[in-house]
Amino acid sequence: MSELETGFTNVQALDPGILVDLRYATTNNFTHQVVYDFTTAIARTGTAKKLAVASAALRQQGYRLKIWDAYRPVTAQRRLFDVYPDPSFVAEPDPNFSHQKGVTFDLTLCDLDGNELEMQTAFDDFTAAAHRDAPRTAIQERHYQILDQAMRAAGFVGYENEWWDYRDSQMDAYGPATANLDDYALP
């Protein structure tokens, strides 16, 4: 993998149509605390390009993506794990893991106006209802399948315990890396 692909990119620089609502930059998350102080969603460039492919495919069907979380520094992960130390839902701080190396997105499906579509649970629901194999209503199933098929076709795999968590299928090819989020803010 080239150095260009392993660097970081602001996902909205690749696709400004992707919505960003980083929940851990607000109190609207399970901790009810601001976990980090940035609002820019970044990921490894190769991973961000895959997300742009999924976004384009969804837009052709009349949908948009909304990102709730992307690259998450180890310091933020430590805060989350301190609040909820259950590795089934919150990974231990590790610079070589998922969000902390910038190869994972927490996201949902929206209509073209940016309204979130009905899914089986809200974000950060730490119950069995959030699992990918949990029962869904017909409309929830339809929305989940639209999202899941687009993400998988673009090169992502889903985490079994969280319907919203998608990881780059090539995540193991990326080593640990950190980024200064200030370097990626769009003008």
Buried (B, 14 or more C-beta within 10 A) or exposed (E): EEEEBBBBBBBBBBBEBBBBBBBBBEEBBBBEEEBBEBEBBBBBBBBBBBBBBBBBBBBEEEBBBBBBBBBBBBEBBBBBBEBBEEEEBBBEBEEEBBBBBBBBBBBBBBEEEEEBBEBBBEBBBBEEEBBBEBEBEEEBEBBBEBBBBBBBEBBBBBBEBBBBBBBBBBBEEBEEBEBEBEEBEEE
